[in-house]
Amino acid sequence: MAVTVSLVVLFGLVLFFLLRSHSLSPGAAFTAAGFGFFLTSTGAAEPINNLATAVIDAIPNL
């Protein structure tokens, strides 16, 4: 849970700064957010969460 919230905050900040620097249009940001929202309701959500957790757990061992 803590990792998920942290990643949501991180991706939210990245999205905010991309919008602010005009590197990303509001339409593209809306599409990306919608894709993420609908992706969570598919069967792909669990493997993606497992991959993110594995990467985060591996970082201290580098």
MARBA-283470 format. One record per residue (C-alpha): residue in three letters; x, y, z. Coordinates in steps of 0.2 Angstrom, whole numbers, padded with zeros to 4 digits, always signed. Last residue first. Example, Ala and Ser with C-alpha at 12.3 -4.5 7.8 and 13.67 -1.06 7.14 Angstrom:
BEGIN
SER+0068-0005+0036;ALA+0062-0022+0039;
***
This chain:
BEGIN
LEU+0111-0014-0031;ASN+0103-0023-0017;PRO+0093-0007-0011;ILE+0085-0006-0029;ALA+0079-0024-0029;ASP+0064-0022-0018;ILE+0058-0007-0029;VAL+0060-0017-0045;ALA+0051-0032-0037;THR+0036-0021-0031;ALA+0035-0013-0048;LEU+0034-0030-0057;ASN+0021-0037-0044;ASN+0010-0021-0047;ILE+0011-0023-0066;PRO+0008-0042-0064;GLU-0008-0038-0053;ALA-0015-0024-0065;ALA-0014-0034-0081;GLY-0030-0043-0077;THR-0040-0027-0080;SER-0048-0014-0068;THR-0031-0005-0065;LEU-0029-0003-0084;PHE-0045+0008-0084;PHE-0037+0021-0073;GLY-0020+0021-0080;PHE-0027+0023-0098;GLY-0038+0037-0091;ALA-0023+0046-0084;ALA-0013+0044-0100;THR-0028+0050-0110;PHE-0030+0065-0099;ALA-0011+0069-0100;ALA-0012+0068-0119;GLY-0026+0080-0120;PRO-0018+0092-0108;SER-0003+0093-0119;LEU+0014+0086-0113;SER+0031+0095-0114;HIS+0022+0111-0110;SER+0034+0114-0095;ARG+0019+0114-0083;LEU+0011+0099-0091;LEU+0027+0089-0089;PHE+0029+0096-0071;PHE+0011+0090-0066;LEU+0014+0073-0074;VAL+0030+0070-0065;LEU+0022+0075-0049;GLY+0007+0063-0052;PHE+0019+0049-0056;LEU+0028+0052-0040;VAL+0012+0054-0029;VAL+0005+0038-0037;LEU+0021+0029-0035;SER+0022+0033-0016;VAL+0004+0028-0014;THR+0007+0011-0022;VAL+0023+0009-0012;ALA+0014+0012+0005;MET+0000+0000+0000;
***
